Amino acid sequence: MRTNIVHPGADSLRYEIRQIVEVAKAIEASGQVIHWENIGDPVAKGETPPLWIREIVAAAASEASSFAYSPTRGLEEARVYIAGERNLEGGIQIGADDILFFNGLGDAISTIYGALHPRARVIGPNPAYPTHSSAEAAHAGSPHLTYRLDPGNGWRPDLADLETQIRANPQIAGIIIINPDNPTGFVYPEETLAAMVEIARRHGLFIISDEIYSNLAFPDSGMRKLAAVVGDVPAIAMRGISKEFPWPGARCGWIEIYNRDADPSFARFARSLLEAKMLEVCATTLPQKVLPRVMGDPRYTPYLAGRVDAYAERARRAAEVLADIPELIVHPAQGAFYMTAVFRSGALQPGQSLAAPTATEAIIRPHLGSALDARFVYHLLAATGVCVVPLSTGFNSDLHGFRFTLLEPDAARFEGLLRQLRDAVMNYLSSAS
Ligand SMILES: Cc1ncc(COP(=O)(O)O)c(C=O)c1O
């Protein structure tokens, strides 16, 4: 090329959660069975959306109007339904025009960070869900700024660290909260959320609250949506159907804009999101059509409750099994369907490995970089076929650990997986030469 066509932020766009799949596929081709614990897709892991939901989708798909474009903001019936539900829960009240549909939250996330002023930064949690952190870093052409979620304190955010970073970086304009959190399964207590809102108010910031797992918070987790505590602070809440129905292949998510008029710059920013969507015309119509019919069905709440109970039980069991390893910090998830295990400082050493067949060992060798948790993850894959995601390279973290899912629906297989994980960690840690 006579001129460089690569965006300065291109190297920030890395999604280890899927990148590890290429290596795992090569291992699978060598005959090893792979246990896919890396991707948060309940359907791919064997959960079948119930027949009644599939029947609603089938009926909507047979209506000619499902083949049409929808209005740019999204179908009126879907937005009215969501706004009505939101307002019934109490907290901030919104109208249908405060909602904007996207082709999944992945689309919303890249649109939001892409629309920010190039010098405005949004600080997010560490560990970080990479779609947020990569898109924010790519927008700024500079590493993502983070505040600590503290594994030594049940994954609570370090609010002193957050405020120090905000003071030190005047270009920070917003705070990202993921609640329930991916990758930790942490649910923010109401007082912590309120304290973060107060920090945003004090420093003139807006909040982005990714609540895609909010209806998958476990009983007794104390889950509160940002809407309950946001008061008059400008904010964007994000929700979707990928994890709830679950229908990740629908590519359907939406944002809810709170206190748009509290700040003229925020109001203009919010309008720019609508304008960006107008250029694309609209999000996919069919899932929006289905949304109020499924969420408004009396079978929906009991259906979600059954799934959540199963995840909560798996989280309890995972914490119990992995508690056998003193070098790991593990907290049971309080929501969503992931858990993260962190290696205590000094537990991982460069010389550690796991006995693996020669063929799979050869496949992982070129991928063994310097990140000690990624080395563990690749050795685990070669030795056992269990595919998890390293914390440092997968979730933009200075912690070493791995994320696994709570999605295996077969109880015996889930138990086997936990034991395999526990034994592999123990063998790996004791293999140091
Ligand atoms: C926290 C979080 N936000 C957003 C997404 C993306 O969701 P969607 O399927 O709506 O693009 C995910 C997917 O795993 C997620 O974990």
The ligand as an SDF file (V2000), in Angstrom:
LIG
                    3D

 16 16  0  0  0  0  0  0  0  0999 V2000
  -20.8980   -8.4940   29.2940 C   0  0  0  0  0  0  0  0  0  0  0  0
  -21.2880   -8.7560   27.8660 C   0  0  0  0  0  0  0  0  0  0  0  0
  -21.7470   -7.7460   27.1130 N   0  0  0  0  0  0  0  0  0  0  0  0
  -22.0920   -7.9150   25.8370 C   0  0  0  0  0  0  0  0  0  0  0  0
  -21.9700   -9.1560   25.2250 C   0  0  0  0  0  0  0  0  0  0  0  0
  -22.3300   -9.2820   23.7730 C   0  0  0  0  0  0  0  0  0  0  0  0
  -23.6320   -9.6630   23.6300 O   0  0  0  0  0  0  0  0  0  0  0  0
  -24.3920   -9.7190   22.2360 P   0  0  0  0  0  0  0  0  0  0  0  0
  -24.5930  -11.1630   21.9210 O   0  0  0  0  0  0  0  0  0  0  0  0
  -25.6770   -8.9920   22.4780 O   0  0  0  0  0  0  0  0  0  0  0  0
  -23.5250   -9.0390   21.2150 O   0  0  0  0  0  0  0  0  0  0  0  0
  -21.5150  -10.2560   25.9650 C   0  0  0  0  0  0  0  0  0  0  0  0
  -21.3350  -11.5650   25.3360 C   0  0  0  0  0  0  0  0  0  0  0  0
  -20.7630  -12.4910   25.8600 O   0  0  0  0  0  0  0  0  0  0  0  0
  -21.1540  -10.0440   27.3250 C   0  0  0  0  0  0  0  0  0  0  0  0
  -20.6810  -11.0380   28.0760 O   0  0  0  0  0  0  0  0  0  0  0  0
  1  2  1  0
  2  3  1  0
  2 15  2  0
  3  4  2  0
  4  5  1  0
  5  6  1  0
  5 12  2  0
  6  7  1  0
  7  8  1  0
  8  9  2  0
  8 10  1  0
  8 11  1  0
 12 13  1  0
 12 15  1  0
 13 14  2  0
 15 16  1  0
M  END
$$$$
